Amino acid sequence: MDDLDGRVAVVTGAASGLGFAISQGLADAGVKVLMTDVDADGVAAAAAEVRGHGGEVEGIDVDVRDPQALERAAAHAVDHFGTLHIAVNNAGIVNGGPMWELPLEEWRRVLDVNLWGVIHGVRAFVPRIIEAGEGHVVNISSMAAFVPYAGVGPYTVSKHGVLGLSEVLKAELDATGLPIGVSVVFPGMFKTGMSPFGGDPSVVATNVLDAIRGSRLFVFTDDYERERVDARDAAIRAAHDHVL
């Protein structure tokens, strides 16, 4: 999708952080954006800010844990803007603690948003993108899909799931013969609602737009943890070479 001007996108978790930056980047490129977030006041204010910079956007409250809420968001995008080309499944949360001590409710809370939220998004958005005949799906994963950070087990499991889901989704969409791309994004440390420290989220937005235009599957946004990722890859290759 080289020319994004006039396209239509939905972004989840768009009230702040990466979702807001991606929404702003898309709007700057001429994309009409439905910004969604569980924080109704926050997403309304975020949409107003993007409109203040000239973007054609609307903000609505959506809880990605609710599949019907995402169905309504997808239908709203088509009703309001006429079609849907781009879906950015970004909403995410994190918790902390040894995985054997975390209550099951905490496991479910993270998986419901980070993994099931993406599943719900795929089920709601992809059929509309197929109807449009072309488009792109962006799923936000994490460096946690490659690097084992102690204390964030549910988050890590969810982000591994997003990686696998995205790879299978690409294979399935490729089989349709339609020009619909998939990108899975692995941000390092950026300033978001989950982390007050790190880089400017606009860097992620720049990489996401480049991935949409170039139909790139794997999207690294920075060199964060490059050595640990390379070491993991080397260990996997060595283990594969050790088959008995």
C-alpha positions in Angstrom: 0.0 0.0 0.0 2.3 2.7 -1.2 -0.3 5.5 -1.2 -2.1 5.8 2.1 -3.9 9.0 1.4 -7.7 8.5 1.7 -7.4 5.0 3.3 -9.3 4.1 6.4 -7.8 2.6 9.6 -8.9 1.5 13.0 -6.4 1.7 15.9 -7.0 0.1 19.4 -5.5 1.5 22.5 -5.3 4.8 20.8 -5.8 7.2 23.7 -2.1 7.4 24.5 1.4 5.9 24.0 2.0 3.9 20.8 -1.6 3.8 19.8 -1.9 7.6 19.8 1.5 8.0 18.0 0.4 5.5 15.3 -3.0 7.2 14.9 -1.2 10.6 14.5 1.2 9.2 12.0 -1.6 7.6 9.9 -3.6 10.8 10.0 -0.5 12.8 8.9 -0.3 10.5 5.9 -3.9 11.2 4.9 -5.5 8.1 6.5 -8.9 8.5 8.0 -8.6 6.9 11.5 -11.1 5.5 14.0 -9.3 5.8 17.3 -10.6 3.4 19.9 -9.7 2.9 23.6 -11.4 1.6 26.8 -10.8 5.1 28.2 -13.7 7.0 26.7 -12.6 10.5 27.9 -9.0 9.8 27.0 -9.7 8.7 23.4 -12.1 11.6 22.9 -9.3 14.0 23.9 -6.7 12.2 21.8 -8.9 12.3 18.7 -9.5 16.0 19.3 -5.8 16.6 19.4 -5.2 14.7 16.2 -8.0 16.7 14.5 -6.3 19.8 15.8 -3.4 18.9 13.6 -5.6 18.5 10.6 -6.4 14.8 10.8 -9.7 13.2 9.8 -10.4 11.0 12.9 -13.1 10.0 15.3 -12.6 8.5 18.8 -14.9 5.9 20.4 -14.6 3.8 23.5 -14.0 0.1 22.9 -13.1 -2.7 25.3 -11.0 -5.2 23.2 -11.9 -7.9 25.7 -15.5 -7.8 24.2 -15.7 -9.3 20.7 -19.0 -7.6 20.1 -17.5 -4.2 20.9 -14.9 -4.8 18.2 -17.6 -5.9 15.8 -19.4 -2.6 16.5 -16.2 -0.7 16.0 -15.5 -2.3 12.7 -19.0 -1.7 11.5 -18.8 1.9 12.7 -15.6 2.5 10.7 -17.3 1.3 7.5 -20.5 3.2 8.2 -18.7 6.4 9.1 -15.8 6.3 6.6 -17.2 4.0 3.9 -14.7 1.1 4.1 -11.8 -0.3 6.1 -8.2 -0.9 4.9 -5.9 -0.9 7.9 -6.3 -2.4 11.4 -3.8 -1.7 14.1 -4.3 -4.1 17.1 -2.3 -2.2 19.7 -4.2 -2.3 23.0 -2.1 -3.9 25.8 -1.5 -4.1 29.5 1.2 -5.6 31.8 1.4 -7.0 35.3 4.3 -8.3 37.4 5.3 -11.1 39.7 6.5 -14.8 39.6 4.1 -16.7 37.4 3.5 -19.4 39.9 2.3 -16.8 42.4 0.2 -14.6 40.2 -3.5 -15.3 40.7 -5.3 -16.8 37.7 -7.4 -13.7 37.5 -4.2 -11.7 36.7 -3.2 -14.2 34.0 -6.7 -13.9 32.4 -6.7 -10.1 32.7 -3.5 -9.8 30.6 -4.3 -12.5 28.1 -7.8 -11.2 27.6 -6.4 -7.8 26.5 -3.1 -8.6 24.9 -4.0 -11.9 23.1 -7.7 -12.2 23.0 -8.0 -8.5 22.1 -5.9 -9.2 19.0 -7.9 -12.3 18.2 -11.1 -10.3 18.5 -9.6 -7.6 16.3 -8.7 -10.0 13.6 -12.1 -11.6 13.6 -13.8 -8.2 13.4 -11.5 -6.2 11.1 -10.1 -8.7 8.6 -13.5 -9.6 7.0 -14.0 -5.8 6.3 -10.5 -5.4 4.9 -11.1 -8.4 2.6 -14.3 -6.7 1.5 -12.3 -3.7 0.6 -10.1 -5.9 -1.5 -6.8 -4.6 -0.2 -5.2 -3.5 3.1 -2.9 -4.2 6.0 -3.1 -5.7 9.5 -0.7 -4.4 12.1 -0.3 -6.4 15.4 1.8 -4.9 18.2 3.9 -7.5 19.9 7.0 -6.7 22.0 10.6 -7.6 22.4 9.2 -9.9 25.1 8.4 -12.2 22.2 12.1 -12.8 22.0 13.7 -11.9 25.3 12.7 -13.6 28.6 12.1 -10.8 31.0 11.6 -12.3 34.5 8.4 -11.2 36.3 6.2 -10.6 33.3 5.1 -14.1 32.4 1.5 -13.4 31.3 2.7 -10.5 29.2 5.5 -12.6 27.6 3.1 -15.4 26.8 0.6 -13.0 25.2 3.2 -11.4 23.0 4.6 -14.8 21.8 1.0 -15.5 20.9 0.6 -12.3 18.9 3.8 -13.3 17.0 2.5 -16.7 16.1 -1.0 -15.4 15.3 0.5 -12.8 12.9 2.6 -15.3 11.0 -0.4 -17.7 10.5 -2.6 -14.7 9.5 -0.1 -13.7 6.8 -0.1 -17.3 5.4 -3.8 -17.4 5.3 -4.2 -13.9 3.7 -1.5 -14.8 1.2 -3.6 -17.8 0.2 -6.6 -15.5 -0.7 -4.5 -13.8 -3.4 -5.6 -10.4 -2.2 -3.0 -7.6 -1.6 -3.5 -7.6 2.2 -0.3 -7.4 4.2 0.5 -8.3 7.8 3.0 -6.7 10.1 4.0 -7.8 13.7 5.8 -5.1 15.6 8.4 -5.5 18.3 9.0 -2.2 20.1 11.8 -1.8 22.6 11.5 0.7 25.4 9.2 3.6 24.6 7.2 6.0 26.7 3.7 4.6 27.1 1.1 4.1 29.8 2.9 1.0 30.8 6.4 2.6 31.0 7.2 6.2 31.7 10.7 5.8 30.4 12.1 5.2 26.9 12.1 6.7 23.5 9.5 8.8 21.6 6.6 6.7 20.4 6.6 8.5 17.1 9.6 6.3 16.2 7.3 3.3 16.3 4.7 5.1 14.2 7.3 5.9 11.6 8.4 2.2 11.4 4.7 1.1 11.3 3.9 3.3 8.3 7.0 2.1 6.5 6.0 -1.5 7.2 2.5 -0.9 5.8 3.9 0.8 2.7 6.5 -2.0 2.2 4.3 -4.9 3.4 7.0 -6.0 5.8 6.1 -8.8 8.2 8.6 -8.4 11.0 9.1 -4.9 12.3 11.8 -4.0 14.7 11.7 -0.3 15.8 15.1 0.0 17.4 18.3 -1.8 18.4 17.0 -2.5 22.0 18.2 -6.0 23.2 19.8 -6.7 19.8 22.5 -8.8 21.4 20.1 -10.9 23.4 17.9 -11.5 20.4 21.0 -12.6 18.4 22.1 -14.8 21.2 18.7 -16.5 21.3 18.7 -17.1 17.6 22.1 -18.6 17.8 21.1 -20.9 20.7 18.1 -22.1 18.7 20.2 -22.8 15.6 22.7 -24.7 17.8 19.9 -26.8 19.4 18.6 -27.6 15.9 22.0 -28.8 14.9 22.1 -31.1 17.9 19.3 -33.3 16.8 20.2 -36.9 17.7 
